[in-house]
Amino acid sequence: MKTPEKNRTWESTNVQGLYVHKSGSFYYRTKVQGKQIWEPLHTKMKSVAEARLSEKRKAVRSYRQTAKGGTMGTLTIGQALDHAIKEVEENATIKPNTKRNRKEEARALLASRPELQKMDARKLSSYDVRQWSNRVRNLTPAHVPFQAKSAMRNSKGCSTSKHSGMLDMLRFALDFAVRSGAAFV
């Protein structure tokens, strides 16, 4: 059920991360180390709020780089995948079969889209991911289940579990890029 307009406290704007309080003041919303932070921009004018918003974003970027040791320059998705696999390997709570599966999923991800190896983590868009996902699910050869002679009648593309695993590895890589300061949410 939708909240009535008169009871709404916050209104989103057409600028990402910029919100208007019902009092008319502008605020910047972001996440830092998993916590949602609301910063007042101390203005009621949108043009001034947008200028202050860019300053706040720069401050958050520099904080993220210093808090996590920041990476200098760019981080490719291939490098981020390597770091994500390393984190999985070092995690003692993950079982050996899961670690092996994560490595295979990362290899399959790079095999399905080789240009990811050298692509800057900041350049990947949600549209690119959706296009890749549709191609992998529908255009790749049909999945043949373990010990089966042929694919199922209505099977097309890779298996659902493999597809989900590849998406998880991409998500882990992009999460690492954000945590390291090489990409910005």
C-alpha positions as CSV (number, residue, x, y, z in Angstrom):
1,M,0.0,0.0,0.0
2,K,1.4,3.4,-0.9
3,T,2.0,6.0,1.7
4,P,-0.2,9.1,1.3
5,E,1.7,12.1,-0.1
6,K,1.0,14.3,3.0
7,N,2.6,11.8,5.4
8,R,5.9,11.4,3.4
9,T,9.0,12.7,5.2
10,W,11.5,12.3,2.3
11,E,11.1,12.9,-1.4
12,S,13.6,11.5,-3.9
13,T,14.9,13.8,-6.7
14,N,16.1,12.9,-10.2
15,V,19.7,13.1,-8.9
16,Q,21.0,9.9,-7.3
17,G,21.5,10.2,-3.6
18,L,19.8,13.5,-3.3
19,Y,16.6,13.8,-1.2
20,V,14.3,16.6,0.0
21,H,13.0,16.6,3.5
22,K,9.3,17.7,3.9
23,S,10.7,20.9,5.4
24,G,12.4,21.7,2.0
25,S,16.0,21.0,3.1
26,F,18.2,18.8,0.9
27,Y,20.0,15.8,2.2
28,Y,22.6,13.4,0.7
29,R,22.2,9.7,1.4
30,T,25.0,7.1,1.0
31,K,26.3,3.9,2.5
32,V,29.7,3.7,4.1
33,Q,30.9,0.3,5.4
34,G,27.4,-1.0,5.2
35,K,25.8,1.7,7.2
36,Q,23.3,4.2,5.7
37,I,24.3,7.8,6.3
38,W,22.2,10.9,5.8
39,E,24.1,14.1,5.5
40,P,22.4,17.5,5.5
41,L,23.4,19.8,2.7
42,H,22.2,22.9,4.6
43,T,20.2,24.4,1.7
44,K,16.8,24.6,0.2
45,M,17.9,25.4,-3.3
46,K,18.4,22.4,-5.6
47,S,21.3,24.0,-7.6
48,V,23.3,24.6,-4.4
49,A,22.4,21.1,-3.2
50,E,23.8,19.6,-6.4
51,A,27.1,21.4,-6.0
52,R,27.4,20.4,-2.4
53,L,26.5,16.9,-3.3
54,S,29.5,16.5,-5.6
55,E,31.8,17.7,-2.7
56,K,30.2,15.2,-0.4
57,R,30.7,12.4,-2.9
58,K,34.4,13.3,-3.3
59,A,34.8,13.2,0.5
60,V,33.1,9.8,0.8
61,R,35.4,8.4,-2.0
62,S,38.5,9.6,-0.3
63,Y,37.3,8.2,3.0
64,R,36.6,4.8,1.4
65,Q,40.1,4.8,-0.1
66,T,41.8,5.6,3.2
67,A,39.6,3.3,5.3
68,K,40.4,0.3,3.2
69,G,43.8,1.1,2.0
70,G,42.5,2.2,-1.4
71,T,43.7,1.1,-4.7
72,M,45.7,3.5,-6.8
73,G,44.5,3.9,-10.4
74,T,41.9,1.6,-11.9
75,L,40.9,-1.9,-10.9
76,T,39.8,-4.2,-13.6
77,I,37.0,-6.8,-13.1
78,G,39.6,-9.5,-13.7
79,Q,41.7,-8.2,-10.8
80,A,38.7,-7.8,-8.6
81,L,37.7,-11.4,-9.4
82,D,41.2,-12.5,-8.4
83,H,40.8,-10.6,-5.1
84,A,37.3,-12.0,-4.5
85,I,38.6,-15.6,-5.1
86,K,41.5,-14.9,-2.7
87,E,39.0,-13.7,0.0
88,V,36.9,-16.9,-0.5
89,E,40.1,-19.0,-0.2
90,E,41.1,-17.3,3.0
91,N,37.6,-17.7,4.6
92,A,37.8,-20.6,7.0
93,T,34.0,-20.9,7.3
94,I,33.6,-21.9,3.6
95,K,33.8,-25.6,2.8
96,P,36.4,-26.9,0.2
97,N,33.8,-27.9,-2.4
98,T,32.3,-24.4,-2.2
99,K,35.7,-22.8,-2.7
100,R,36.3,-25.1,-5.7
101,N,32.9,-24.2,-7.2
102,R,33.6,-20.4,-6.7
103,K,36.8,-20.8,-8.7
104,E,35.0,-22.7,-11.5
105,E,32.2,-20.0,-11.6
106,A,34.8,-17.3,-11.9
107,R,36.5,-19.1,-14.8
108,A,33.1,-19.7,-16.5
109,L,32.2,-16.0,-16.0
110,L,35.4,-14.9,-17.8
111,A,35.0,-17.6,-20.5
112,S,31.5,-16.3,-21.2
113,R,32.6,-12.7,-21.5
114,P,36.4,-12.5,-21.9
115,E,36.4,-8.7,-22.2
116,L,35.6,-8.5,-18.4
117,Q,39.3,-9.5,-17.7
118,K,40.5,-6.0,-18.8
119,M,37.3,-3.9,-18.2
120,D,37.5,-1.1,-15.7
121,A,35.1,-2.0,-12.8
122,R,33.6,1.5,-13.0
123,K,32.6,1.0,-16.7
124,L,30.3,-2.1,-16.2
125,S,26.6,-1.0,-16.3
126,S,23.5,-2.9,-15.2
127,Y,22.4,-3.0,-18.8
128,D,25.6,-4.8,-19.7
129,V,25.0,-7.4,-17.0
130,R,21.4,-7.9,-18.1
131,Q,22.5,-8.4,-21.7
132,W,25.2,-10.9,-20.7
133,S,22.7,-12.7,-18.4
134,N,20.1,-13.1,-21.2
135,R,22.8,-14.3,-23.6
136,V,24.2,-16.9,-21.2
137,R,20.7,-18.2,-20.2
138,N,19.3,-18.4,-23.7
139,L,22.0,-18.6,-26.4
140,T,24.6,-20.9,-24.9
141,P,24.4,-24.6,-25.7
142,A,21.7,-26.5,-23.7
143,H,22.7,-27.7,-20.2
144,V,23.2,-31.5,-20.1
145,P,22.6,-32.8,-16.5
146,F,25.3,-35.0,-14.8
147,Q,25.5,-38.5,-16.4
148,A,22.8,-37.7,-18.9
149,K,23.2,-38.5,-22.6
150,S,21.5,-35.4,-23.9
151,A,19.9,-32.2,-22.7
152,M,16.4,-32.1,-21.4
153,R,13.6,-31.4,-23.9
154,N,13.0,-27.8,-22.8
155,S,16.5,-27.0,-21.7
156,K,18.3,-24.0,-23.1
157,G,21.4,-22.2,-21.9
158,C,23.5,-22.9,-18.9
159,S,22.0,-24.4,-15.8
160,T,20.3,-22.1,-13.3
161,S,22.8,-22.9,-10.5
162,K,25.8,-22.2,-12.8
163,H,24.2,-18.9,-13.9
164,S,23.5,-17.9,-10.3
165,G,27.1,-18.8,-9.3
166,M,28.5,-16.7,-12.1
167,L,26.4,-13.7,-11.1
168,D,27.5,-14.2,-7.5
169,M,31.2,-14.1,-8.5
170,L,30.5,-10.9,-10.5
171,R,28.8,-9.5,-7.4
172,F,31.7,-10.4,-5.2
173,A,34.2,-8.8,-7.6
174,L,32.2,-5.6,-7.8
175,D,31.7,-5.5,-4.0
176,F,35.5,-5.8,-3.6
177,A,35.9,-2.9,-6.1
178,V,33.6,-0.7,-4.0
179,R,35.2,-1.7,-0.7
180,S,38.7,-0.9,-2.1
181,G,37.6,2.5,-3.4
182,A,38.2,1.7,-7.1
183,A,34.5,1.9,-7.9
184,F,31.8,4.1,-6.4
185,V,28.2,3.2,-5.7
